[in-house]
Amino acid sequence: MTERIQKIISARGVASRRKAEEMLTAGRITLNGRIAQLGESADPDIDEILVDGKPLPSTQESVYIMLNKPRGYVTTLSDEKGRKTVAQLVADCGCRVYPVGRLDYDSEGLLILTNDGEFANAMMHPKHEVEKTYAVWVRGYHSDATENLKQPIVLDGYKIKPPRVTLVRSGEDQALYHITIHEGRNRQVRRMCAHAGMEVRRLQRIREGKLELGDLPLGKWRYLTKEEIAKL
């Protein structure tokens, strides 16, 4: 069956669809002996598709993993600065998986990894608006902080949707919030808190869609169940 080349590469677990498009633009992919162009289609059962001169891996079983990411790891498969990556934490899963979305270097919590490019693309597409909930420990708490956090501010020229904000506890100038957002702007929760006059001390993602982090230990991973995959 003929499909876009980036979709084929993503489905084989080589890279996400976006990364595959970058590879195509960079001339790293060939189709039947010539450099493939972005937007071209092919049939992987008939055509020869090479990435950096190497053939695509055969069709493999889809793998879905939940990782409790610690601080101090970047959400990439490799890092030019030599920092620790989430790929190192799931290296024993038996196949190459890549992150669905991102968590900042200083953030922790629920991170999904998979070799299913279509699933990853659907989860990250803005039109699906997968909700994400964070436990956020802050300093600088004040009487107007909660109402300020609930306001839909403008980030990067985009007005975010009103977040759901629950004050779990507070004391003196510190507090713990549960904040649910619909978008994934860069460092969104931290910037929301700064706009409300507070500084984030710790940030942990505890839910994505209907998937909850639960009691998974920090730095550990597990396979998602069929029921959890269906919910996502």
ABEGO torsion letter per residue (X at the ends): XBBBAAAAAAAAGABBAAAAAAAAAAGABBBGGBBBBBGBBBBAAABBBBBGGBBBBBBBBBBBBBBBBBBGBBBBABBAAGBBBAAAAAAAAGBBBBBBEBBBAABBEBBBBBABAAAAAAAABAAAGBBBBBBBBBBGBBAAAAAAAABBBBBGGBBBBBBBBBBABBBEABBBBBBBBABABBGAAAAAAAAAGBBBABBBBABBEABBAEABBBGBBBBBBAAAAAAX
